[in-house]
Amino acid sequence: MRTDVSVVIISFNTKTLTINCIKSIVNEGSSLTKEIIIVDNGSTDGSKEAIEKYSRESAGATSMISKEGGGGVAPIRVNSRKPTLSLINNQTNLGFAKANNQGIGEAKGEYILLLNSDTQVKQDSIGRLIEFAEKEEFAGVVGPRLLNPNGTTQASVFRQPTLSRAIKQYWLGSERVLDKYFPEERDPVEVEVLVMSAFLITPQAKEKVGLLDERYFMYFEDFDYCKRVREVGLKVYYYPGAQVIHCHGESGKMLADKENQWRRLIPSSKIYHGTLKHYLLNFIIWSSQKWQRLLK
């Protein structure tokens, strides 16, 4: 049977969040045929056991078959009308890009939806994303409106960072040129970069762009993928008609402290920008901050 969409979720010590995310997909309500692929990145909080328990309880007496990372995945169907659920167990944290690629490699869906474990999809939102993508000939990536838990709109769009934009914001005083934002338009709009918290990859992008770049352990995967999408002539769209609740930062809390985040951010920035541009961008930001302190 055809699978319309494969939802890939990376789990790392987010047991309760991951189960809630799965439940929201199961109850999303669209008529699409879906599969859910969980890639657990070496969790130590009982995530694997909780996912398997949820699967057993949802499917009756049938146990879900899961595989260690690198092996194939044997899915079970939660029931005849609901998605299949598969689990890949990694012994260690392989990083965001590599774990997503594991899930994509097992995916049978025409569309791929990368979804953070700290999200919950609202009614018919996956259906609306795909319905929109099917109407847009050059759609490469489509992202929904992200909502904070209190229902307010969450910033989820970036402009590509350039030296001229950095100068404009940090030296010339233009506001929010490089800051994360959300489009005010009620209609779909083409953008440059979408965060990967909820990130629909179309068949065209899957064919022309392929997998995520595994050099990025964490950070800049979204910038890189959206850039490559645009380079092959496809477009990145923000579609506010689909909505996903995002408990921002919750899925990354267990990735360690601020020091380790910086250790991951800086190498990713150098890979994405190149070493020279990385240092030039940081000099622009640093010098602006120094100048502002002197003026106080």
C-alpha positions as CSV (number, residue, x, y, z in Angstrom):
1,M,0.0,0.0,0.0
2,R,1.2,3.5,-0.8
3,T,2.5,5.6,2.0
4,D,1.9,9.3,1.6
5,V,4.2,10.6,4.3
6,S,6.9,9.4,6.5
7,V,7.3,11.3,9.8
8,V,10.8,11.2,11.2
9,I,11.2,12.1,14.9
10,I,14.6,12.2,16.7
11,S,14.3,11.3,20.3
12,F,16.9,12.0,22.9
13,N,15.8,11.8,26.6
14,T,12.4,13.3,25.8
15,K,10.2,10.3,26.7
16,T,7.0,12.1,27.6
17,L,7.3,14.7,24.8
18,T,8.0,12.0,22.2
19,I,4.9,10.0,23.2
20,N,2.8,13.1,23.1
21,C,4.2,13.9,19.6
22,I,3.4,10.4,18.4
23,K,-0.2,10.7,19.7
24,S,-0.7,14.0,18.0
25,I,0.3,12.4,14.6
26,V,-1.9,9.4,15.2
27,N,-4.9,11.7,15.9
28,E,-4.1,14.3,13.3
29,G,-7.1,13.3,11.3
30,S,-6.2,13.7,7.7
31,S,-6.8,10.8,5.3
32,L,-3.2,10.4,4.5
33,T,-1.4,7.1,4.9
34,K,1.4,7.8,7.3
35,E,4.4,6.0,8.9
36,I,6.1,7.2,12.0
37,I,9.9,6.5,12.3
38,I,11.4,7.2,15.7
39,V,15.2,7.4,15.8
40,D,16.4,7.3,19.4
41,N,19.8,8.8,19.9
42,G,21.0,6.7,22.9
43,S,18.4,7.9,25.4
44,T,18.9,6.9,29.0
45,D,15.5,8.0,30.4
46,G,13.5,5.0,29.3
47,S,12.3,6.4,26.0
48,K,12.8,3.2,24.1
49,E,10.7,1.2,26.7
50,A,8.0,3.9,26.7
51,I,7.6,3.9,22.9
52,E,7.4,0.1,22.9
53,K,4.8,0.2,25.7
54,Y,2.7,2.7,23.8
55,S,2.9,0.6,20.7
56,R,1.8,-2.5,22.5
57,E,-1.1,-0.7,24.2
58,S,-2.2,0.9,20.9
59,A,-1.9,-2.3,18.9
60,G,-3.3,-4.8,21.4
61,A,-1.1,-7.8,22.0
62,T,1.3,-7.2,19.2
63,S,4.8,-6.0,20.2
64,M,6.7,-3.5,18.1
65,I,9.9,-4.8,16.6
66,S,12.7,-2.4,16.7
67,K,16.3,-2.6,15.5
68,E,19.6,-1.2,16.6
69,G,21.0,1.7,14.6
70,G,22.3,0.6,11.2
71,G,19.8,-2.3,10.8
72,G,16.5,-2.4,9.0
73,V,13.3,-1.5,10.8
74,A,10.4,-3.8,11.1
75,P,7.3,-1.7,11.6
76,I,4.0,-2.7,13.1
77,R,0.7,-1.0,12.3
78,V,-0.9,0.6,15.4
79,N,-4.2,-0.4,13.9
80,S,-5.6,-0.7,10.4
81,R,-6.6,3.0,10.2
82,K,-3.5,4.5,11.9
83,P,0.2,4.9,11.0
84,T,2.8,2.3,11.3
85,L,5.3,2.9,14.0
86,S,9.0,2.0,13.8
87,L,11.9,2.5,16.1
88,I,15.6,2.7,15.4
89,N,17.8,2.5,18.5
90,N,21.3,4.1,18.4
91,Q,23.7,3.3,21.2
92,T,25.1,6.8,21.3
93,N,24.0,10.3,20.2
94,L,24.9,10.4,16.5
95,G,23.7,14.0,16.1
96,F,20.7,15.6,14.5
97,A,21.6,15.3,10.8
98,K,22.9,11.7,10.9
99,A,19.9,10.5,12.9
100,N,17.4,12.1,10.6
101,N,19.2,10.5,7.6
102,Q,18.8,7.1,9.3
103,G,15.1,7.7,9.4
104,I,14.9,9.1,5.9
105,G,16.8,6.0,4.7
106,E,14.1,3.7,6.1
107,A,11.2,5.9,4.9
108,K,8.7,4.6,2.4
109,G,6.6,7.8,2.1
110,E,6.4,10.0,-0.9
111,Y,6.9,13.0,1.4
112,I,9.2,13.3,4.4
113,L,8.2,15.3,7.5
114,L,11.0,16.0,9.9
115,L,9.4,16.7,13.3
116,N,11.0,17.6,16.6
117,S,10.0,15.4,19.5
118,D,8.9,18.5,21.4
119,T,6.1,19.3,18.9
120,Q,2.4,18.4,18.6
121,V,0.7,18.7,15.2
122,K,-2.8,20.2,15.2
123,Q,-5.8,18.8,13.4
124,D,-5.2,18.1,9.6
125,S,-2.0,20.1,9.6
126,I,0.1,17.4,7.9
127,G,-2.7,17.0,5.3
128,R,-2.7,20.8,4.7
129,L,1.1,20.9,4.3
130,I,1.0,18.2,1.6
131,E,-2.1,19.6,-0.1
132,F,-0.3,22.9,-0.5
133,A,3.0,21.3,-1.6
134,E,1.1,19.3,-4.3
135,K,-0.2,22.5,-5.8
136,E,3.1,24.3,-5.9
137,E,5.2,22.9,-8.8
138,F,8.5,24.2,-7.4
139,A,7.9,23.5,-3.7
140,G,11.0,22.0,-2.1
141,V,10.4,22.5,1.6
142,V,7.2,23.6,3.3
143,G,6.9,24.6,7.0
144,P,3.8,25.3,9.1
145,R,3.1,28.1,11.5
146,L,4.8,27.2,14.8
147,L,2.8,28.0,17.9
148,N,4.0,28.5,21.5
149,P,2.2,26.4,24.1
150,N,0.1,29.5,24.9
151,G,-1.1,29.7,21.3
152,T,1.0,32.7,20.2
153,T,2.9,32.5,17.0
154,Q,6.6,31.4,17.3
155,A,9.3,32.8,15.1
156,S,10.5,30.1,12.8
157,V,12.0,31.8,9.7
158,F,15.4,33.2,9.0
159,R,17.1,35.2,6.2
160,Q,20.4,33.7,5.0
161,P,23.2,35.4,6.8
162,T,25.4,37.6,4.6
163,L,28.1,40.1,5.5
164,S,26.1,42.9,4.0
165,R,23.1,42.0,6.1
166,A,25.3,41.7,9.2
167,I,26.7,45.2,8.6
168,K,23.2,46.5,8.0
169,Q,21.9,45.2,11.3
170,Y,24.9,45.5,13.6
171,W,26.7,48.6,12.3
172,L,24.0,50.6,10.6
173,G,21.2,49.9,13.1
174,S,18.6,48.3,10.9
175,E,16.3,46.2,13.1
176,R,15.8,42.4,12.8
177,V,17.5,41.8,9.5
178,L,19.1,38.5,10.6
179,D,16.8,37.8,13.6
180,K,14.4,34.9,13.5
181,Y,10.9,36.0,12.7
182,F,7.5,34.9,11.5
183,P,5.8,36.3,8.4
184,E,2.8,38.5,9.1
185,E,1.0,37.4,5.9
186,R,-2.0,35.1,6.3
187,D,-1.3,33.5,3.0
188,P,1.6,31.2,2.1
189,V,4.8,33.0,1.4
190,E,8.2,32.1,0.0
191,V,11.1,32.5,2.5
192,E,14.8,31.8,2.7
193,V,15.2,29.5,5.7
194,L,12.8,27.5,7.9
195,V,13.8,26.0,11.2
196,M,13.7,22.2,11.1
197,S,11.3,21.7,14.0
198,A,8.6,20.9,11.5
199,F,10.0,20.6,8.0
200,L,8.2,18.9,5.0
201,I,10.6,17.7,2.3
202,T,8.8,17.2,-1.1
203,P,9.6,14.4,-3.5
204,Q,11.4,17.0,-5.8
205,A,13.7,18.0,-3.0
206,K,14.3,14.4,-1.9
207,E,15.4,13.6,-5.5
208,K,17.4,16.8,-6.3
209,V,18.8,17.7,-2.8
210,G,18.8,14.4,-1.0
211,L,19.9,13.9,2.6
212,L,21.0,16.3,5.3
213,D,24.7,17.1,5.5
214,E,26.1,14.9,8.2
215,R,29.1,17.2,8.9
216,Y,26.6,19.1,11.1
217,F,26.2,17.4,14.4
218,M,23.8,20.1,15.6
219,Y,22.9,23.6,14.3
220,F,22.9,25.0,10.7
221,E,21.3,21.9,9.2
222,D,18.3,24.0,8.3
223,F,20.3,26.8,6.8
224,D,22.3,24.3,4.7
225,Y,19.3,22.3,3.4
226,C,17.2,25.4,2.5
227,K,20.2,26.9,0.7
228,R,20.6,23.7,-1.3
229,V,16.9,23.6,-2.1
230,R,17.1,27.1,-3.5
231,E,20.3,26.3,-5.5
232,V,18.5,23.6,-7.5
233,G,15.7,25.9,-8.4
234,L,13.1,24.8,-5.8
235,K,11.4,27.0,-3.3
236,V,11.0,27.2,0.5
237,Y,7.5,28.1,1.7
238,Y,6.0,29.1,5.0
239,Y,2.4,27.9,5.2
240,P,0.5,29.4,8.1
241,G,-2.6,27.3,7.3
242,A,-1.0,24.4,9.0
243,Q,-0.1,24.7,12.6
244,V,2.2,22.8,15.0
245,I,2.7,23.5,18.7
246,H,6.4,23.7,19.5
247,C,7.7,23.6,23.1
248,H,10.8,25.5,22.0
249,G,14.1,24.2,23.3
250,E,12.7,21.2,25.2
251,S,14.1,18.6,22.8
252,G,17.6,20.2,23.1
253,K,17.7,20.6,26.9
254,M,19.4,17.2,27.4
255,L,22.0,17.9,24.8
256,A,24.1,19.4,27.6
257,D,25.2,22.7,28.9
258,K,25.9,26.0,27.3
259,E,29.6,25.2,26.9
260,N,28.9,22.1,24.8
261,Q,26.3,24.0,22.8
262,W,29.0,26.5,21.8
263,R,31.4,23.7,21.0
264,R,28.8,22.4,18.5
265,L,27.7,25.8,17.2
266,I,31.1,27.1,16.3
267,P,32.2,24.1,14.1
268,S,28.9,24.1,12.4
269,S,29.2,27.9,11.7
270,K,32.6,27.3,10.2
271,I,31.4,24.5,8.0
272,Y,28.4,26.5,6.7
273,H,30.1,29.9,6.3
274,G,33.7,28.9,5.7
275,T,36.3,29.9,8.3
276,L,37.0,33.4,7.0
277,K,33.3,34.4,6.8
278,H,32.6,32.9,10.2
279,Y,35.2,35.1,11.8
280,L,34.2,38.2,9.8
281,L,30.5,37.8,10.9
282,N,31.6,37.4,14.5
283,F,33.9,40.4,14.2
284,I,31.0,42.5,13.0
285,I,28.8,41.4,15.9
286,W,31.6,41.7,18.5
287,S,32.6,45.2,17.3
288,S,29.0,46.4,17.4
289,Q,28.6,45.2,20.9
290,K,31.9,46.9,22.0
291,W,30.8,50.1,20.4
292,Q,27.4,50.1,22.0
293,R,29.0,49.6,25.4
294,L,31.3,52.6,24.8
295,L,28.3,54.7,24.0
296,K,26.5,53.9,27.3
